[in-house]
Amino acid sequence: MSAFQDVAAVSDVAEGEMLSVALADGAPVCVFNHRGVIGAVGNLCTHAEFLISDGVLHGDGTLECLW
């Protein structure tokens, strides 16, 4: 799916935090706020299938899963 979808309000994602959401088709997405910039990535870790949103958003913007 290439279109943008509203999944949360900006105020739902505090600076330095991550939020687990789902697209209309059920695809899991991790929405994050790094220094006031909102971003989104697929919410499943590619090597261990942990939720990225359960991990850590580091100060340099790196997302790290729990594994």
C-alpha positions as CSV (number, residue, x, y, z in Angstrom):
1,M,0.0,0.0,0.0
2,S,1.5,3.3,-1.1
3,A,-1.0,5.8,0.2
4,F,-0.6,7.6,3.5
5,Q,-3.0,6.7,6.2
6,D,-3.9,8.5,9.5
7,V,-3.0,6.0,12.3
8,A,-2.5,8.4,15.3
9,A,-2.3,12.0,16.3
10,V,1.1,13.6,16.5
11,S,0.3,14.2,20.2
12,D,0.0,10.4,20.7
13,V,3.8,10.0,20.1
14,A,5.9,12.0,22.6
15,E,9.4,13.0,21.7
16,G,11.7,10.0,22.0
17,E,8.8,7.5,22.1
18,M,7.5,4.8,19.8
19,L,3.9,3.7,19.2
20,S,2.5,0.4,17.8
21,V,-0.3,0.9,15.3
22,A,-1.9,-1.0,12.5
23,L,-2.8,0.0,9.0
24,A,-6.3,-0.5,7.6
25,D,-5.1,-3.8,6.1
26,G,-3.8,-4.9,9.5
27,A,-0.1,-4.4,8.8
28,P,1.8,-3.6,12.0
29,V,3.6,-0.2,12.0
30,C,5.9,1.4,14.5
31,V,5.4,5.2,14.6
32,F,8.2,7.1,16.4
33,N,9.1,10.7,17.3
34,H,12.9,11.4,17.0
35,R,13.7,15.0,18.0
36,G,10.2,16.2,16.9
37,V,10.3,14.4,13.5
38,I,7.6,11.7,13.1
39,G,8.6,8.6,11.3
40,A,7.2,5.1,10.7
41,V,8.6,1.7,9.8
42,G,7.3,-1.8,9.7
43,N,6.8,-3.0,13.3
44,L,8.4,-6.5,13.0
45,C,12.1,-7.0,13.5
46,T,13.6,-8.7,10.4
47,H,15.7,-11.2,12.3
48,A,13.6,-12.2,15.4
49,E,10.1,-11.0,14.6
50,F,9.9,-8.9,17.8
51,L,7.9,-5.7,17.8
52,I,10.2,-2.8,17.1
53,S,7.9,-0.6,19.1
54,D,8.7,-2.7,22.2
55,G,12.4,-1.9,21.8
56,V,14.4,1.3,22.1
57,L,14.7,4.5,20.2
58,H,18.2,5.7,20.7
59,G,19.3,9.3,20.7
60,D,20.9,9.0,17.3
61,G,17.5,7.8,15.8
62,T,18.5,4.2,15.7
63,L,15.6,1.8,16.4
64,E,16.6,-1.4,18.3
65,C,14.4,-4.4,19.0
66,L,14.3,-6.3,22.3
67,W,16.3,-9.2,21.1
